[in-house]
Amino acid sequence: MPDAAPAAFPAPAAPAVVSPVLAVRDLSVAVGEGLAVDGLDLSLAAGETHCLVGESGCGKSLTCLALMGLLPAGARCRSAGLTIDGRDWAYRQGRPPPGLAMIYQDATASLDPVMTVGRQIAEALPPDLPARARRREAEALIAQVGLSNPRARFGAYPHELSGGMNQRIAIAMALAGRPRVLLADEPTTALDVTVQAQILDLLLAVQNSTGAALLFVTHDLGVVAQIADRVSVMYCGSIVERAPVATLFAAPRHPYTRGLIDSLPQISRPAARLASIPGRVPAIGARPPGCRFRPRCDRALARCGREAPVLDGTGPRGAVACFNPT
Amino acid sequence: MLRFLLVRLLRALLTVLGCATLAFFVLRLSGDPLVALLPTDSPAELLERYRVLWGLDRPLPEQYLRYLLALARGDFGRSLVDGRDALGLVIERAGATLQLGGTVFALAILIGVPAGTVAALRRGRPSDYLTMSAAIFGYAMPNFFLGLLLILLFAMQLRLLPSSGYGTPAHLVMPAITLGTAVAAKLARFVRTSVLDVLGQPYVRTAHGKRLGSLAVIVRHVFPNAAIPVITFLGFELGLMIGGAVVTENVFGWPGIGQLLVVSVARRDLAVVQTVVMVIAVSVVSANLAVDLAYGWIDPRVRVAGGRHAG
């Protein structure tokens, strides 16, 4: 992409990733009339766990699908460049970039009901592998994701396994492609709480052993606090704040982030009622001019109605898109 | 599984028996076979002799019981026209019908499955509209009319193909096209719907995410899932086709059981009509049974249900 010289774009949001394993600049996804994802910059370091947080409908899942080139029909996307492992990837929908693998929200629905899970894992292995090695590799992956008796599991169908087991299979399938970046789209939302914790542990373990970057999409700040290195908070298609996880929870700067954190129950803060953010996320066609959070914001200035803030700021406290941050 | 099969077989047997019973009574209540068989000016004593000879003088329930007992012995009765064994006569004709039916089925699958798949994959584009318009045309065209048009063009004008008869591949062409068009058209529409439905499923997205290539995704993931409803459809079609062949076989003088049925009904050849009806019933029932078994083979979820039957 010759017209996408890095200098033409704002410096990457802090803290700077030295040699990102994945970097996307100015990613936008259009659904119908509006932009569901609007000018998103993202870079992930190898081994990093990056959480993408936000309410439903803010564009988290579409961001993942756009990166994978798997957007649903009717959604269009453009970006100023996608770099994977230092190489520019000529970006096209319908062609997933090498080195990326995705774990989906509903594992059982994302597995083919009439093919054994073993074969589904095996077909995600690198294509040059001989047939006998494929089976062995697939069984090794089944063992790696913590399922007992991998030889028997190889021949199981998704309906014979539980939701948690299927999510393990989906993780094995994602690992089969030896990804540099794992995209996990709310992989624990559909599971029981106890199983959720197991799957989170498993994800972190496989990330540790493979050194892949993990982009973890969730709306659950509890999970974020548990697993994230860095966090990007999304609102209405844009990232409004990005910071290391400790900084974000200790000193959130964007009013939206603060609202999200304040709405969590806390042992140290007795409260009859949990705080909530007034109003609701505006629909794509009904977004206000200026800052999109302004109608729900208690710190809004006159300027917020006229101009949209951009994600800005380098330094240890992270980046924020706000004219009046705390 | 064994119990499941036994229950299905028993139900199939009852269905066939029901059809035979219906044919038996309708034939006898809808007119006197002797009037149709013997010359109109036959003397009354001759009519009476044949009536006694063929057992038609007995009360209906007795006739029916005798018929059932004979069936149990494997005796399907004899043709009233030439005294030949009815089952042998039908089996002799069944070969021709099977040949036509098999060709039609192969033709329908070879055309219908790719056409429907392409239409689904190119949804909303010109190739989709073109394929589906052709399918609606093929479906709406009555097959006897299409048959006559084909005879006019290929037999009368171009003199390329024989207008009727049986024996060479050339004889097969026009009846197969006539019958196959509608089946292929219906199949194409069905395959399109089914493939479209599967294409929207999350697991197809997952498969694309594995960088398999479009062809591999379609062959390994879309087809096996889309096949499940299509198999049901093919089972129904297989049954219908044997009945549907009646008209086409007559248009093209194809000596199958469809033609035999029409001729035998006109002559009130009781045993032959009953046997043809039974053979058609058996083929419809076995087509359905085959569909049920195919389900278990394709869809592992049904296999589990079958297993529970056995347990």
Chai-1 contact restraints between the chains, C-beta under 6 A:
chainA,res_idxA,chainB,res_idxB,connection_type,confidence,min_distance_angstrom,max_distance_angstrom,comment,restraint_id
A,M68,B,G209,contact,1.0,0.0,6.0,A-B,restraint_1
A,L70,B,R205,contact,1.0,0.0,6.0,A-B,restraint_2
A,L70,B,H208,contact,1.0,0.0,6.0,A-B,restraint_3
A,L70,B,G209,contact,1.0,0.0,6.0,A-B,restraint_4
A,P96,B,G209,contact,1.0,0.0,6.0,A-B,restraint_5
A,P96,B,R211,contact,1.0,0.0,6.0,A-B,restraint_6
A,M102,B,G209,contact,1.0,0.0,6.0,A-B,restraint_7
A,A109,B,P202,contact,1.0,0.0,6.0,A-B,restraint_8
A,S110,B,P202,contact,1.0,0.0,6.0,A-B,restraint_9
A,S110,B,Y203,contact,1.0,0.0,6.0,A-B,restraint_10
A,S110,B,T206,contact,1.0,0.0,6.0,A-B,restraint_11
A,L111,B,Y203,contact,1.0,0.0,6.0,A-B,restraint_12
A,D112,B,Y203,contact,1.0,0.0,6.0,A-B,restraint_13
A,D112,B,H221,contact,1.0,0.0,6.0,A-B,restraint_14
A,V114,B,P224,contact,1.0,0.0,6.0,A-B,restraint_15
A,V114,B,N225,contact,1.0,0.0,6.0,A-B,restraint_16
A,V114,B,D299,contact,1.0,0.0,6.0,A-B,restraint_17
A,A124,B,K210,contact,1.0,0.0,6.0,A-B,restraint_18
A,Y157,B,P300,contact,1.0,0.0,6.0,A-B,restraint_19
A,H159,B,R301,contact,1.0,0.0,6.0,A-B,restraint_20
